[in-house]
Amino acid sequence: MLQRLEHLLGIEDLTREQISFILDQAAPFQEFQKHPLKKLATLRGKTVALAFFENSTRTRISFATAAARLGADTMNLQAESSSLKKGESLLDTIRTLEAMRPDGIVIRHSSSGAPQLIADRLGMPVVNAGDGTHEHPTQALLDALTIRDRKGKLDGLNLTILGDILHSRVARSNIFLLSKFGVNITLCGPTMWVPRGLESLAPNVRRVSRIEDALKTADAIIVLRVQTERLHEPAIATEEYILGYQLTPARLKLARPGALVLHPGPMIRGLEIDAAVADGPQSCVLDQVTNGLAIRMALLYHLVGGAAVEAPPAKEKPKDSTKD
């Protein structure tokens, strides 16, 4: 008997089989997006709580749309209007939500580990929509689905991730996921954002400092959003970042023919990516948005709706593990 996933808290502890299961389950929901009437009754009578303690637009709307298209109701808690600003603890806020009897909770929080804290204390499925610099699992899943659809496979591809790897939960989740499929991953960015040790996150990961070296074997490129407040002297100035790491049409030509360009959004055109690349034929940005809906519908269907097909069992951590 295969064990059902209870939560989606991260990618690191999922097996390759579990990930493939989720990607495969998203396929019918990809087709569903093409229908003129985009409304199912699959989760009718269910309620999904959207607890976004960190500002978000794209991810929150994507989850809300996914729930609505499955027929579920949603209850929304956003950072700017939450009781946390009045001094209430995270756990008290979540317990208040639990008392309203939702059937699942999607949480985004600036503290790494917050979704795990909630999952350990509440008796409902929890989906991590991004926690601190830890993980953003649904982003990695939609990125993998986008690459697999375009390339026909994941195994053996070469991926380059550009930008602030150190602080990026998107980068971390993608490294965990794609390495399970034998993807060769190259990390590139300013030295202080790609420090030694990141290559130990997963097999087949390397660091390079020059963007030209990072791109020459790339089948796909993930361009990370740059937090502009981190661009300052003496670390790195905006002009220096643009000169050294912006993905331009000329630099894209250094990659393999047909190399895919992905970006988690929102993009800062003219900073981390040139507009001609963002809107060019190799850009997958809009596919990512559509596939994000499919992935999130599949997850809510499985976790909240109790889909009949069950996922493979989770990989057990070693009992003597000292990992934080």
C-alpha positions as CSV (number, residue, x, y, z in Angstrom):
1,M,0.0,0.0,0.0
2,L,1.4,3.4,-1.0
3,Q,1.4,6.1,1.6
4,R,-0.5,9.3,1.0
5,L,1.3,12.6,1.3
6,E,0.0,14.4,4.4
7,H,1.7,17.8,3.7
8,L,3.9,19.5,1.2
9,L,6.5,21.2,3.4
10,G,9.5,21.0,1.1
11,I,11.3,19.1,-1.7
12,E,14.4,17.9,0.1
13,D,12.7,14.9,1.8
14,L,10.6,13.9,-1.2
15,T,11.7,11.0,-3.3
16,R,12.1,11.1,-7.1
17,E,9.0,8.8,-7.3
18,Q,6.9,11.2,-5.2
19,I,7.9,14.2,-7.3
20,S,7.2,12.3,-10.6
21,F,3.8,11.4,-9.1
22,I,2.9,15.1,-8.5
23,L,4.1,16.1,-11.9
24,D,2.1,13.4,-13.6
25,Q,-1.0,14.3,-11.5
26,A,-0.7,17.9,-12.8
27,A,-1.2,16.8,-16.5
28,P,-5.0,16.7,-16.5
29,F,-5.1,20.1,-14.8
30,Q,-2.9,21.5,-17.5
31,E,-5.5,20.4,-20.1
32,F,-8.3,21.8,-17.9
33,Q,-6.8,25.3,-18.2
34,K,-7.6,25.2,-21.9
35,H,-11.4,24.6,-21.3
36,P,-13.8,27.6,-21.7
37,L,-15.5,26.7,-18.4
38,K,-12.8,26.4,-15.7
39,K,-14.8,25.2,-12.8
40,L,-14.9,21.8,-11.1
41,A,-16.9,20.5,-8.1
42,T,-14.1,18.3,-6.9
43,L,-13.6,20.2,-3.6
44,R,-17.1,21.5,-3.2
45,G,-17.8,21.9,0.5
46,K,-14.1,22.1,1.3
47,T,-12.4,25.2,2.6
48,V,-8.7,26.1,2.1
49,A,-7.1,28.7,4.5
50,L,-4.6,31.0,2.8
51,A,-2.3,32.3,5.5
52,F,0.2,34.7,3.9
53,F,2.3,36.3,6.6
54,E,4.7,37.6,4.0
55,N,3.6,39.9,1.2
56,S,2.8,38.0,-2.0
57,T,0.6,38.6,-5.0
58,R,1.4,35.9,-7.6
59,T,1.6,32.9,-5.3
60,R,-1.4,33.9,-3.3
61,I,-3.5,34.5,-6.4
62,S,-2.4,31.2,-7.9
63,F,-3.4,29.2,-4.9
64,A,-6.7,31.1,-4.5
65,T,-7.5,30.4,-8.2
66,A,-6.5,26.8,-7.9
67,A,-8.8,26.3,-5.0
68,A,-11.7,28.2,-6.7
69,R,-11.4,26.2,-9.9
70,L,-11.7,23.0,-7.8
71,G,-14.8,24.3,-6.2
72,A,-13.4,25.1,-2.8
73,D,-14.0,28.1,-0.6
74,T,-11.1,30.1,0.8
75,M,-10.5,32.1,3.9
76,N,-7.7,34.7,3.6
77,L,-5.2,36.0,6.1
78,Q,-2.7,38.6,4.8
79,A,0.3,40.1,6.6
80,E,-0.8,43.7,6.3
81,S,-4.1,43.0,8.1
82,S,-3.2,40.2,10.4
83,S,-3.3,40.1,14.2
84,L,0.4,39.5,14.2
85,K,0.9,43.2,13.9
86,K,-1.0,43.5,17.2
87,G,1.4,41.2,18.9
88,E,-0.4,37.9,18.5
89,S,1.8,34.8,18.1
90,L,1.9,32.8,14.9
91,L,0.6,29.8,16.6
92,D,-2.3,31.6,18.2
93,T,-3.3,33.0,14.8
94,I,-3.2,29.6,13.2
95,R,-5.2,28.1,16.1
96,T,-7.8,30.7,15.5
97,L,-7.9,29.6,11.8
98,E,-8.1,26.0,12.9
99,A,-11.1,26.7,15.0
100,M,-12.9,27.9,11.8
101,R,-12.4,24.3,10.6
102,P,-10.7,24.6,7.2
103,D,-9.8,21.4,5.4
104,G,-6.2,22.6,4.6
105,I,-3.9,25.5,5.0
106,V,-1.5,27.2,2.6
107,I,1.1,29.2,4.5
108,R,3.8,31.7,3.4
109,H,6.0,33.1,6.1
110,S,9.3,35.0,6.4
111,S,10.6,32.5,9.1
112,S,12.2,29.3,7.8
113,G,10.5,26.3,9.4
114,A,7.1,28.0,10.0
115,P,5.1,25.5,7.9
116,Q,6.7,22.6,9.7
117,L,5.8,24.2,13.1
118,I,2.2,24.5,11.9
119,A,2.1,20.9,10.5
120,D,3.4,19.5,13.8
121,R,0.6,21.1,15.8
122,L,-2.5,21.2,13.6
123,G,-4.5,18.2,12.3
124,M,-4.9,19.3,8.7
125,P,-2.8,19.3,5.5
126,V,-0.3,22.1,5.3
127,V,1.3,23.4,2.0
128,N,4.4,25.5,2.2
129,A,4.0,28.5,-0.1
130,G,7.5,29.8,0.8
131,D,9.3,30.0,4.2
132,G,12.2,32.3,4.7
133,T,15.3,31.3,2.8
134,H,14.4,27.6,3.3
135,E,12.1,26.3,0.5
136,H,9.4,27.2,-2.1
137,P,8.3,23.7,-3.1
138,T,5.5,24.5,-5.5
139,Q,7.7,26.9,-7.4
140,A,10.3,24.1,-8.0
141,L,7.5,21.7,-9.0
142,L,6.1,24.1,-11.6
143,D,9.6,24.8,-12.9
144,A,10.3,21.1,-13.2
145,L,7.0,20.6,-15.0
146,T,7.7,23.4,-17.4
147,I,11.2,22.1,-18.2
148,R,9.9,18.5,-18.6
149,D,7.2,19.6,-21.0
150,R,9.5,21.6,-23.2
151,K,12.5,19.2,-23.2
152,G,10.6,15.9,-22.9
153,K,12.6,14.9,-19.9
154,L,14.6,16.0,-16.8
155,D,17.3,13.4,-16.6
156,G,20.7,14.4,-17.7
157,L,19.9,18.1,-18.5
158,N,22.2,21.0,-17.6
159,L,20.6,23.8,-15.6
160,T,22.1,27.2,-14.7
161,I,20.8,29.3,-11.8
162,L,21.7,32.9,-11.9
163,G,21.7,35.5,-9.1
164,D,21.4,35.5,-5.3
165,I,21.6,31.8,-4.6
166,L,22.3,32.2,-0.9
167,H,19.0,33.9,0.0
168,S,16.8,32.2,-2.5
169,R,14.3,29.5,-1.5
170,V,13.5,29.1,-5.1
171,A,17.1,28.1,-5.9
172,R,17.2,25.8,-2.9
173,S,14.0,23.9,-3.8
174,N,15.1,23.6,-7.5
175,I,18.5,22.2,-6.5
176,F,16.9,19.6,-4.2
177,L,14.3,18.6,-6.9
178,L,16.3,18.6,-10.1
179,S,19.3,16.9,-8.6
180,K,17.1,13.9,-7.9
181,F,16.8,13.5,-11.7
182,G,20.5,13.7,-12.4
183,V,20.4,17.3,-13.6
184,N,23.8,19.0,-13.6
185,I,23.3,22.3,-11.8
186,T,25.6,25.3,-12.2
187,L,25.3,28.2,-9.7
188,C,26.5,31.6,-10.8
189,G,26.3,35.1,-9.2
190,P,28.3,37.5,-7.1
191,T,30.8,35.8,-4.8
192,M,29.0,36.8,-1.6
193,W,25.7,35.3,-2.9
194,V,27.3,32.0,-4.1
195,P,29.6,31.1,-1.2
196,R,31.5,27.9,-0.8
197,G,29.4,25.1,0.6
198,L,26.3,25.5,-1.6
199,E,27.6,22.8,-3.9
200,S,27.2,20.4,-1.0
201,L,23.4,20.8,-1.1
202,A,23.0,18.0,-3.6
203,P,25.0,15.9,-6.1
204,N,26.1,17.4,-9.5
205,V,26.2,21.0,-8.3
206,R,29.0,23.4,-9.1
207,R,29.8,27.1,-8.6
208,V,31.3,29.4,-11.1
209,S,31.8,33.1,-11.0
210,R,31.7,34.1,-14.7
211,I,28.4,34.1,-16.4
212,E,30.0,33.0,-19.7
213,D,31.2,29.8,-18.0
214,A,27.8,29.2,-16.4
215,L,25.9,29.4,-19.7
216,K,27.9,27.5,-22.2
217,T,26.4,24.1,-21.5
218,A,23.0,25.2,-20.3
219,D,19.8,23.5,-21.5
220,A,17.7,25.7,-19.1
221,I,18.4,28.9,-17.1
222,I,16.6,30.0,-14.0
223,V,17.1,33.7,-13.5
224,L,16.4,34.7,-9.9
225,R,14.8,38.0,-8.8
226,V,17.3,40.4,-7.3
227,Q,16.3,42.1,-4.0
228,T,17.4,45.6,-4.8
229,E,18.1,46.4,-1.2
230,R,21.0,44.0,-1.4
231,L,22.6,46.0,-4.2
232,H,24.8,48.6,-2.6
233,E,28.5,49.5,-2.2
234,P,30.9,48.0,-1.3
235,A,29.2,44.6,-1.8
236,I,27.9,45.1,-5.4
237,A,26.4,48.1,-7.1
238,T,23.4,47.9,-9.4
239,E,25.5,48.8,-12.5
240,E,28.1,46.2,-11.5
241,Y,25.4,43.5,-11.3
242,I,23.9,44.4,-14.6
243,L,27.4,44.3,-16.2
244,G,28.3,41.0,-14.7
245,Y,25.2,38.9,-14.4
246,Q,22.2,40.3,-16.4
247,L,20.9,37.7,-18.9
248,T,21.0,39.5,-22.2
249,P,20.3,38.2,-25.8
250,A,24.1,38.1,-26.5
251,R,24.7,36.0,-23.3
252,L,21.7,33.7,-24.1
253,K,23.4,32.8,-27.4
254,L,26.2,31.3,-25.3
255,A,23.9,28.6,-24.0
256,R,22.8,25.5,-26.0
257,P,20.4,26.1,-28.9
258,G,16.9,26.3,-27.6
259,A,17.9,26.8,-24.0
260,L,14.9,27.6,-21.8
261,V,14.6,30.8,-19.7
262,L,12.6,30.7,-16.5
263,H,12.0,33.3,-13.9
264,P,9.9,33.0,-10.7
265,G,8.7,36.5,-10.9
266,P,8.1,39.3,-10.5
267,M,10.8,40.3,-12.9
268,I,12.8,43.5,-12.7
269,R,13.4,44.1,-16.4
270,G,16.7,45.8,-17.1
271,L,18.3,44.5,-13.9
272,E,18.5,40.7,-13.7
273,I,17.0,40.1,-17.2
274,D,16.8,42.0,-20.5
275,A,13.3,42.6,-21.8
276,A,14.2,41.0,-25.1
277,V,15.0,37.8,-23.3
278,A,12.0,37.9,-21.0
279,D,9.7,38.3,-24.0
280,G,11.6,36.1,-26.4
281,P,10.8,32.7,-27.9
282,Q,12.9,30.9,-25.3
283,S,11.1,32.4,-22.4
284,C,8.9,30.1,-20.4
285,V,7.6,32.7,-17.9
286,L,3.9,32.5,-19.0
287,D,4.1,28.7,-19.1
288,Q,5.3,28.8,-15.5
289,V,2.2,30.8,-14.5
290,T,-0.1,28.3,-16.2
291,N,1.8,25.3,-14.9
292,G,1.7,26.8,-11.4
293,L,-2.0,26.6,-11.4
294,A,-1.9,23.0,-12.6
295,I,0.6,22.0,-9.9
296,R,-1.4,23.7,-7.1
297,M,-4.7,22.2,-8.3
298,A,-3.1,18.8,-8.3
299,L,-1.7,19.3,-4.8
300,L,-5.0,20.6,-3.3
301,Y,-6.9,17.7,-5.1
302,H,-4.5,15.2,-3.5
303,L,-4.0,16.7,0.0
304,V,-7.4,18.3,0.7
305,G,-9.7,16.3,-1.6
306,G,-8.2,12.9,-0.7
307,A,-7.6,11.7,-4.3
308,A,-7.9,8.0,-4.7
309,V,-4.4,7.5,-6.1
310,E,-1.7,7.6,-3.4
311,A,1.8,8.8,-3.5
312,P,4.9,6.7,-2.8
313,P,6.1,6.6,0.8
314,A,8.3,9.4,2.1
315,K,12.0,8.9,2.4
316,E,12.9,8.4,6.0
317,K,15.7,10.5,7.5
318,P,18.5,8.7,9.3
319,K,17.7,8.5,13.0
320,D,21.2,9.9,13.9
321,S,20.9,12.8,11.5
322,T,22.4,16.0,13.0
323,K,20.9,18.3,10.3
324,D,19.1,21.3,11.6
